[in-house]
Amino acid sequence: MRSYTHGRILAALVVMCCLGTGAGQAVSPVTASQPSPGVEFRAMWVDAGSPGLHNLAEINQLLEFASANHFNALLVELHRKGNTFAAQSITPPSSAKFDGLATLIPLAHARGIEVHAWINVLPVWYGADWPENAHPVFNQHGFYTFEEGPTRSGKRNPRAGFAIDRGNWLTMNNHGETRFPGGTFLDPGHPAAAQFVVSVCKDLLRYYPVDGLHLDFIRYPGVEEDIARGSSAGYNPVSLARFWKARQKVTPHAGPLANSENGQKSVQEQAMEDSLALAAALAMPSMGTLPPAGAKAADIRLPLPAASNQEWVDWRITQVTQLERRIYLESKAINPSVKISAAVITWGHPPTSEADFLNSSAMEWVFQDWRSWLEQGTLDMVLPMNYLPEHRDIMRKWFDGWISWEKQHKYGRQLVVGLGANVNTPAELAAQINRVRQPELGNHADGVAFFSYDNLLHPVAPAAIASAPKAVVTNAVLQEKARLPSANDSQITLDYLARGVNAQTAPFAQPASLPKPAAAEATEGWLIGVALDAEGRPRDGDVAVLEAGGASPRSYRSATDGNGYFGFTGVVPGAYRLRLEAPAGGEPMSVVIVAGKVSRVEIGK
């Protein structure tokens, strides 16, 4: 949820902001608010790094603020830096003495407020410094590459080496570096890393009656390199070896991809290639043999695909999509009524068509195909992070362009527009809410969510906006200058969303009930399965086919992930045959799909 961006996008934002008028630029007029809808999702992100969940007093203050301003949902951060802030979890909690989530849920429900567990899916560390102490994920599975860092015990290791076993879960660039501008991330193409993330989500749903699971950072990290298309993230050796194996399966004897425009390799790239080869040879005997049988580890090479190569881009998009799909299906298997949502990327110029989305930042640089998640029904609700400052003309136009596209591409799911309370004054937020509520060709948004609770408690002051540098894109300057003197400021009180700064800007004047989930949940079913080979190992990259019996032509296809999992959503209830497509083959098995439930199967063993 934090403002970590791709370098080229950030630079473009700065340039375009600077092209606007000066500090005295007139802000778009704030017209009288539309009537407060009776049905609307109204949420705020509650950051674990700020007050909100650490003790009963903070929880009571949070709920008082939410009730006074007619909120009906909270997105509470519970998994961050690889740690889960809940007592019941596979990862160590932040405090064993106080379980904020268990305390919050019944108190929020008593006020008619939903609680959604906010999970930072793939990041395991932020900041310039490595963790000093042992970290449950980072130190066990982070094995540093070409950088100074701690050993598994957490002590400083002045000569860190490359991980040569399957335990390295981190994504890295094509020089072996694991530190990115947005932090250090797990690689979704590593089967064990994906399994860990799924287990964290399942634990929270098993032990806590949350209303939703909110997925953030379910993508690759952004990079600072000036790459026209693609990204240098995603070069974990396990994922890379899986990619080459999958490519050989589709195109036997296919040669290596060029790793640069001229096909030349730098010394660093060759060193990385050698290290990847060693990792594959020593850690992945079950992944198949890409080199000739009997070759020595020193002779093995895994070529590095170019960051912009489309096959490699598509591979990384698939890894994120398969992880998101499995989280969705595993969550529905535990609680079919739980709402699965995701905070998604909206950097840069807005798309104007579905085809245009293929060239968006989400697809090109962080490999997050959230449009297809909506279309395929693996999300119940999407929260695009439209954190754009209203007082900058170009940013305001981008905001309007994105929300217009979002309203027209819901695919029957719910759309909740994310607003940046960190870069907008209360009056500007009211203006944005007004436009979010306006229909677009008969389509509408289902609500709004604010980043964040802490920013709402300390609103941005108009005077600070006016005096901020023209190139301000994030809230780095505003955090120091823009907050109002106190919560009891004479112009804005803590219930300003419900009462308004003045008579024209009260966006939440009346309470609102929550929108009902998509009706499809009651009329369609889901299927999740795992495909194993004769030795019980996961089948990676095989295709499962679900076909209706009788005269019906219905059929569904799904590729297995690195753990052998596949899945189907939006399946019409009834009897089906399930089989693996050639060359995996095997006898088909019978499956019954029930409306509103997840069927589970195991095939191929």
C-alpha positions in Angstrom: 0.0 0.0 0.0 3.0 2.3 0.4 4.0 4.5 -2.5 6.8 2.3 -4.0 6.9 2.9 -7.7 8.7 1.9 -10.8 11.6 4.4 -11.5 10.4 5.4 -14.9 6.8 6.0 -13.7 8.1 8.1 -10.7 10.2 10.2 -13.0 7.3 10.7 -15.3 5.1 11.8 -12.5 7.6 14.3 -11.2 8.1 15.7 -14.7 4.4 16.0 -15.3 3.7 17.5 -12.0 6.4 20.1 -12.7 4.7 20.9 -16.0 1.6 22.1 -14.1 1.1 25.6 -12.8 2.8 26.9 -9.7 2.0 26.6 -6.1 -0.9 29.1 -6.4 -2.6 26.9 -9.0 -6.4 26.9 -8.6 -7.8 23.5 -7.4 -10.8 22.1 -9.2 -14.0 23.6 -7.7 -15.7 21.5 -5.0 -19.3 21.4 -5.9 -22.1 20.4 -3.6 -21.8 16.7 -2.7 -24.2 14.2 -4.2 -26.6 12.7 -1.7 -24.8 10.1 0.5 -25.7 6.7 -1.0 -27.6 4.3 1.2 -25.5 1.4 -0.1 -21.7 1.9 -0.4 -18.5 0.3 0.7 -16.6 2.8 2.9 -13.3 1.6 4.2 -9.9 2.7 5.4 -6.6 1.0 5.5 -5.2 0.7 9.1 -1.4 0.5 8.9 0.3 -1.8 11.4 3.1 0.8 11.8 0.6 3.4 13.1 -1.7 3.5 16.1 -4.8 1.4 15.7 -4.4 -2.2 16.9 -1.7 -2.3 19.5 -4.0 -2.1 22.6 -7.6 -1.8 23.6 -7.5 2.0 23.9 -6.3 2.3 20.2 -8.9 -0.1 19.1 -11.6 1.9 20.8 -10.4 5.1 19.3 -10.3 3.5 15.8 -13.9 2.3 16.2 -15.1 5.6 17.5 -13.6 7.4 14.5 -15.0 4.8 12.1 -18.5 5.1 13.6 -18.5 8.9 13.8 -17.6 9.1 10.1 -20.0 6.4 9.0 -17.4 3.9 7.8 -18.6 0.3 7.5 -15.3 -1.6 6.8 -11.7 -1.7 8.0 -8.7 -3.1 6.1 -6.4 -4.0 8.9 -2.7 -4.8 8.2 -1.9 -8.2 9.7 1.0 -9.4 7.6 4.0 -7.2 6.9 7.8 -7.9 6.5 7.1 -11.6 6.6 5.6 -11.3 10.1 1.9 -11.8 11.0 0.4 -9.5 13.7 -2.0 -12.1 15.0 -1.5 -14.6 17.8 -2.7 -17.6 15.7 -0.4 -17.8 12.8 2.4 -19.9 11.3 4.7 -16.9 11.6 5.6 -15.4 15.0 3.2 -12.7 16.1 4.3 -9.1 17.0 3.2 -9.6 20.6 2.0 -12.7 22.3 0.4 -10.6 25.1 -2.3 -8.8 23.1 -4.2 -10.2 20.1 -5.4 -7.0 18.4 -7.3 -8.8 15.7 -9.2 -11.1 18.1 -10.1 -8.1 20.2 -11.2 -5.9 17.2 -13.5 -8.3 15.4 -16.4 -8.6 17.9 -16.2 -5.0 18.8 -16.3 -3.9 15.1 -19.1 -6.4 14.3 -21.2 -5.0 17.2 -21.0 -1.6 15.4 -21.9 -3.1 12.0 -18.3 -2.7 10.7 -16.6 -5.4 8.7 -13.0 -6.4 9.3 -10.8 -7.4 6.4 -7.4 -8.9 7.0 -4.8 -6.9 5.0 -1.9 -9.1 3.9 1.3 -7.8 2.3 1.7 -11.0 0.2 5.2 -11.0 -1.2 7.4 -8.4 0.6 9.5 -9.7 3.5 11.6 -6.6 4.2 11.6 -2.9 3.6 14.3 -0.2 4.1 17.9 0.3 3.4 19.3 -1.8 6.2 19.0 -5.6 6.5 17.3 -7.0 9.7 19.8 -7.2 12.6 18.1 -10.1 14.3 16.9 -13.4 13.2 13.8 -13.1 10.9 11.4 -16.0 10.5 11.4 -15.9 6.7 14.2 -13.6 5.7 17.0 -15.4 7.6 15.8 -18.9 6.9 15.0 -18.4 3.2 16.7 -15.2 2.2 20.3 -16.2 1.7 21.9 -13.1 0.4 23.3 -12.8 -3.1 26.3 -10.6 -3.9 25.4 -8.3 -1.0 26.4 -7.9 2.6 23.9 -9.4 4.9 23.3 -11.6 8.0 23.7 -15.4 8.0 20.8 -17.6 8.9 21.4 -16.8 12.6 21.0 -13.1 12.0 24.6 -12.1 12.6 26.4 -9.9 10.1 28.2 -11.8 7.4 30.8 -9.7 5.6 31.1 -12.2 2.7 27.6 -13.3 1.8 27.4 -15.8 -1.0 24.8 -17.2 -3.5 22.3 -19.6 -2.1 22.9 -22.9 -3.7 20.0 -24.8 -2.4 16.2 -24.7 -2.8 15.8 -22.7 0.3 16.3 -19.3 -1.4 12.8 -17.9 -1.8 13.7 -14.3 -2.7 13.2 -12.8 -6.1 16.3 -11.1 -7.6 17.3 -9.2 -10.6 19.5 -10.4 -13.4 22.6 -9.5 -11.5 21.7 -11.6 -8.5 20.6 -8.6 -6.3 17.6 -9.1 -4.0 17.2 -5.5 -2.8 14.6 -3.5 -4.8 13.3 0.1 -4.3 10.1 -1.3 -2.9 11.8 -3.8 -0.6 12.9 -7.4 -0.6 10.2 -9.8 -2.0 9.5 -13.5 -2.1 9.4 -14.8 -5.7 5.9 -16.2 -6.6 7.7 -18.5 -9.1 9.3 -20.4 -6.2 6.9 -23.2 -5.2 7.9 -23.2 -1.5 7.5 -19.4 -1.3 4.0 -19.6 -2.8 3.1 -22.4 -0.4 4.2 -20.3 2.5 2.0 -17.3 1.4 -1.0 -19.6 0.9 -0.5 -21.1 4.4 -0.4 -17.6 6.0 -3.7 -16.7 4.4 -5.3 -20.0 5.4 -4.2 -19.7 9.0 -5.8 -16.3 9.4 -9.1 -17.6 7.9 -9.1 -20.7 10.1 -8.5 -18.9 13.4 -10.3 -15.5 12.9 -13.8 -14.8 11.7 -12.8 -11.9 9.4 -15.2 -10.7 6.7 -12.5 -10.5 4.0 -9.0 -11.2 3.0 -7.3 -8.2 1.4 -4.2 -8.9 -0.8 -1.6 -6.2 -1.2 1.8 -6.3 -3.0 0.7 -9.4 -4.9 3.1 -8.6 -7.6 6.8 -8.4 -8.4 8.7 -5.4 -7.1 9.2 -2.3 -9.2 12.7 -1.5 -10.5 14.5 1.7 -11.2 16.0 0.7 -14.5 15.0 2.4 -17.7 13.5 -0.6 -19.5 11.0 0.0 -22.3 9.0 -3.1 -21.4 9.5 -5.8 -18.8 11.5 -5.8 -15.6 14.7 -7.2 -14.2 12.8 -8.7 -11.2 11.9 -12.4 -11.1 15.2 -14.2 -11.6 15.0 -16.5 -8.7 17.0 -19.7 -9.8 14.1 -22.1 -9.0 11.6 -20.0 -11.0 14.1 -19.5 -13.8 14.7 -23.3 -14.0 11.0 -23.9 -14.0 10.6 -21.4 -16.9 13.2 -23.2 -19.0 11.7 -26.6 -18.3 8.2 -25.3 -19.3 9.6 -23.8 -22.5 11.3 -27.1 -23.4 8.1 -28.9 -22.8 6.2 -26.6 -25.2 9.1 -26.3 -27.7 11.5 -29.2 -27.5 15.1 -28.4 -28.2 14.4 -24.6 -28.2 17.5 -22.5 -28.0 18.2 -19.9 -25.4 16.7 -16.5 -25.5 18.9 -13.5 -26.2 19.6 -11.7 -23.0 20.2 -8.3 -24.5 19.4 -6.5 -27.7 22.8 -7.5 -29.2 23.0 -10.9 -27.6 26.1 -10.0 -25.6 26.5 -10.9 -21.9 28.3 -8.7 -19.4 30.7 -10.2 -16.9 28.1 -9.8 -14.2 25.4 -11.6 -16.3 27.8 -14.4 -16.9 28.6 -14.7 -13.2 24.9 -14.7 -12.4 24.3 -17.4 -15.1 27.1 -19.6 -13.6 25.6 -19.2 -10.1 22.1 -20.0 -11.3 23.4 -23.1 -13.1 25.1 -24.3 -9.9 21.9 -23.7 -7.9 19.8 -25.6 -10.4 22.3 -28.5 -10.4 22.6 -28.9 -6.7 19.1 -27.9 -5.5 16.7 -29.1 -8.2 17.2 -32.7 -9.1 13.4 -33.2 -9.3 13.0 -30.4 -11.8 14.3 -32.4 -14.8 17.5 -32.1 -16.7 17.8 -29.2 -19.1 21.5 -30.0 -20.0 22.6 -33.4 -21.4 22.3 -36.3 -19.0 25.4 -36.9 -17.0 26.7 -33.3 -17.3 28.7 -32.0 -14.4 27.5 -29.0 -12.4 30.3 -26.9 -13.7 29.1 -27.6 -17.3 25.5 -26.6 -16.6 24.2 -23.2 -17.8 20.8 -21.6 -17.4 20.7 -18.7 -19.9 19.2 -15.5 -18.6 16.2 -14.4 -20.7 16.1 -10.7 -21.5 14.0 -8.7 -19.1 11.7 -7.6 -21.9 11.4 -11.0 -23.6 7.6 -11.6 -24.0 7.8 -15.3 -23.1 9.6 -14.4 -19.9 7.2 -11.5 -19.2 4.2 -13.9 -19.7 5.8 -16.4 -17.4 6.1 -13.9 -14.5 2.5 -12.7 -15.1 1.4 -16.4 -14.8 3.2 -16.9 -11.5 1.4 -14.0 -9.9 -1.9 -15.0 -11.3 -1.6 -18.6 -10.3 -0.7 -17.6 -6.7 -3.7 -15.2 -6.6 -6.0 -17.9 -7.9 -4.9 -20.5 -5.4 -5.3 -18.0 -2.5 -8.8 -17.3 -3.7 -9.9 -21.0 -4.0 -8.2 -22.1 -0.7 -9.9 -19.2 1.1 -13.3 -20.1 -0.4 -12.8 -23.7 0.7 -12.5 -22.5 4.3 -15.2 -19.9 4.2 -17.2 -19.5 1.0 -18.6 -16.2 2.1 -15.3 -14.5 2.8 -14.6 -11.5 0.4 -11.3 -11.7 -1.4 -10.0 -8.3 -2.5 -6.7 -6.9 -3.8 -5.0 -3.5 -3.8 -3.8 -3.1 -7.4 -1.5 -0.9 -9.4 -2.7 2.2 -11.4 0.6 3.9 -12.2 0.9 6.2 -15.2 -1.5 7.1 -18.0 -4.8 5.3 -17.7 -5.8 2.7 -20.3 -8.7 3.4 -22.7 -9.5 -0.2 -23.6 -8.9 -3.8 -22.6 -6.1 -4.1 -25.1 -4.6 -0.9 -23.8 -4.3 -2.4 -20.3 -1.7 -4.8 -21.7 0.6 -1.9 -21.9 -0.1 -0.6 -18.4 2.4 -0.4 -15.6 0.6 -3.2 -13.8 1.3 -5.6 -16.7 4.6 -4.3 -18.1 6.6 -3.8 -14.9 5.1 -5.7 -12.0 3.3 -8.4 -13.9 -0.1 -8.0 -12.1 -2.9 -8.9 -14.5 -5.7 -7.8 -12.2 -8.1 -7.2 -15.0 -8.1 -10.9 -15.8 -8.6 -11.7 -12.1 -11.9 -9.8 -12.2 -12.9 -11.4 -15.5 -12.0 -14.9 -14.4 -13.7 -14.5 -11.0 -10.7 -15.0 -8.7 -11.4 -11.6 -7.0 -14.7 -10.5 -5.3 -13.6 -6.9 -5.0 -10.8 -4.8 -6.5 -9.3 -1.7 -4.9 -7.3 0.2 -7.4 -4.8 2.5 -5.6 -5.7 5.8 -7.3 -3.6 7.9 -4.9 -3.3 11.0 -7.1 -3.2 14.6 -5.9 -6.3 16.5 -6.9 -4.4 19.9 -6.9 -2.2 18.8 -9.9 -4.0 19.2 -13.2 -2.4 16.2 -14.9 -2.8 13.9 -11.9 -6.5 14.9 -11.6 -7.0 14.0 -15.3 -5.2 10.6 -14.7 -7.5 10.0 -11.7 -10.6 10.6 -13.8 -9.3 8.4 -16.6 -8.5 5.5 -14.3 -11.8 5.5 -12.5 -13.7 5.7 -15.8 -11.9 2.6 -17.1 -12.3 0.8 -13.8 -16.1 1.4 -13.7 -16.4 -0.1 -17.2 -14.3 -3.2 -16.4 -15.8 -4.7 -13.3 -17.0 -8.0 -14.9 -19.7 -8.4 -12.3 -17.3 -7.9 -9.4 -17.2 -5.0 -6.9 -15.0 -1.9 -7.4 -13.8 0.2 -4.5 -11.7 3.1 -5.5 -8.6 3.8 -3.3 -8.1 7.4 -2.4 -4.9 9.1 -1.1 -5.7 10.9 2.1 -1.9 11.4 2.3 -1.8 13.7 -0.7 -5.2 15.4 -0.7 -7.0 17.8 1.6 -10.4 16.9 3.0 -12.1 19.2 0.4 -10.1 17.5 -2.4 -11.1 14.1 -1.2 -14.7 15.1 -1.2 -14.3 16.3 -4.8 -12.8 12.9 -5.8 -15.6 11.0 -4.0 -18.1 13.0 -5.9 -16.6 11.9 -9.2 -16.2 8.3 -8.1 -20.0 8.2 -7.4 -20.9 9.4 -10.9 -22.0 6.5 -13.2 -20.0 5.8 -16.3 -22.0 4.4 -19.3 -24.4 2.9 -16.8 -21.6 1.4 -14.7 -20.7 2.6 -11.2 -18.2 2.1 -8.4 -19.3 0.3 -5.2 -17.4 2.5 -2.8 -14.2 4.1 -1.7 -11.3 3.3 0.6 -8.9 5.8 2.2 -5.1 5.4 2.6 -5.0 5.6 5.5 -6.5 5.8 9.0 -3.5 7.7 10.3 -3.7 10.2 7.4 -7.4 10.7 8.1 -6.7 11.4 11.8 -4.1 14.0 10.7 -5.7 15.7 7.6 -3.6 17.4 5.0 -3.8 21.2 5.4 -4.6 23.4 2.4 -1.8 25.8 3.2 0.8 23.1 3.2 -0.5 21.8 -0.2 0.0 25.3 -1.6 3.5 25.7 -0.3 4.7 22.2 -1.2 7.2 21.9 -4.1 5.6 21.5 -7.5 7.2 18.1 -8.1 5.7 16.5 -4.9 4.3 13.2 -5.9 4.3 11.2 -2.7 3.6 12.4 0.8 7.3 12.7 1.8 7.2 16.5 2.1 3.5 16.6 3.2 4.2 14.3 6.2 6.5 17.0 7.6 4.5 20.1 6.6 0.9 19.3 5.8 -0.7 18.0 8.9 -3.1 20.2 10.8 -1.9 21.4 14.2 -4.2 19.1 16.1 -7.2 16.9 15.9 -9.2 19.8 17.5 -8.5 22.3 14.7 -11.2 24.9 14.5 -11.9 24.2 10.9 -11.7 20.4 10.8 -12.8 17.9 13.5 -12.4 14.2 13.5 -15.9 13.6 12.2 -15.4 15.9 9.1 -16.3 13.1 6.7 -19.8 12.9 8.2 -20.2 16.6 9.2 -18.1 18.2 6.5 -15.5 21.0 6.5 -18.4 23.2 5.4 -22.0 22.7 4.2 -20.8 21.4 0.8 -18.3 18.8 1.7 -19.8 16.0 3.8 -19.3 12.9 1.7 -20.5 10.5 4.4 -23.4 12.5 5.8 -25.6 9.4 6.3 -24.7 5.9 7.2 -24.5 3.3 4.4 -25.1 -0.4 4.3 -22.6 -2.7 2.5 -23.1 -3.8 -1.1 -24.2 -7.4 -1.4 -21.7 -9.8 -2.9 -22.0 -10.9 -6.5 -25.0 -13.2 -7.0 -22.7 -15.6 -8.9 -21.5 -17.0 -5.6 -24.8 -18.7 -5.0 -25.2 -20.0 -8.5 -21.7 -21.2 -9.4 -19.2 -23.5 -7.9 -15.4 -23.8 -7.7 -12.9 -26.6 -8.0 -9.3 -26.8 -6.7 -7.1 -29.8 -7.3 -3.5 -31.0 -7.3 -1.9 -33.1 -10.0 0.9 -35.5 -9.0 3.1 -37.9 -11.0 3.6 -41.6 -10.3 6.2 -40.8 -7.6 3.9 -38.3 -5.9 5.7 -35.2 -7.1 3.8 -32.1 -8.3 3.1 -31.9 -12.0 4.3 -28.5 -13.0 2.8 -26.8 -16.1 0.4 -29.6 -17.1 -3.1 -28.7 -18.1 -6.2 -30.0 -16.4 -9.4 -30.1 -18.4 -12.9 -30.1 -16.9 -15.6 -31.2 -19.3 -19.4 -31.5 -18.8 -21.0 -34.8 -19.5 -23.9 -35.5 -21.8 -24.8 -33.1 -24.6 -23.4 -30.0 -22.9 -20.4 -28.5 -24.6 -19.1 -26.8 -21.4 -15.4 -27.2 -20.7 -12.7 -25.4 -18.6 -8.9 -25.5 -18.7 -6.3 -24.7 -16.1 -2.5 -25.1 -15.9 -0.9 -26.5 -12.8 1.5 -24.3 -10.8 4.8 -25.2 -9.2 3.1 -27.1 -6.5 0.9 -29.0 -8.9 -2.3 -27.0 -8.1 -4.9 -26.0 -10.6 -8.3 -24.5 -10.2 -11.6 -23.4 -11.8 -13.9 -20.6 -10.9 -17.5 -19.8 -12.1 -18.3 -23.4 -12.9 -21.9 -24.2 -13.6 -23.1 -26.9 -11.1 -23.3 -30.4 -12.3 -21.4 -33.6 -13.2 -18.1 -33.3 -15.0 -15.1 -35.4 -16.2 -11.7 -34.2 -15.1 -8.5 -35.2 -17.0 -4.9 -34.2 -17.7 -4.2 -33.1 -21.2 -1.6 -34.9 -23.2 1.2 -35.7 -22.7 0.4 -36.1 -19.0 -2.7 -38.0 -19.9 -4.3 -40.6 -17.6 -7.8 -41.8 -17.1 -10.5 -39.1 -16.5 -12.2 -39.0 -13.2 -15.7 -37.9 -12.2 -16.3 -34.6 -10.4 -19.5 -33.0 -9.1 -19.6 -29.2 -8.8 -22.0 -27.8 -6.2 -23.2 -24.2 -6.2 -21.4 -22.0 -3.6 -18.9 -24.6 -2.6 -15.3 -25.6 -3.4 -14.8 -29.2 -4.6 -11.4 -30.7 -4.0 -9.6 -33.4 -6.0 -6.3 -35.1 -6.4 -5.3 -36.7 -9.8 -2.5 -38.5 -11.4 -1.1 -40.4 -8.5 
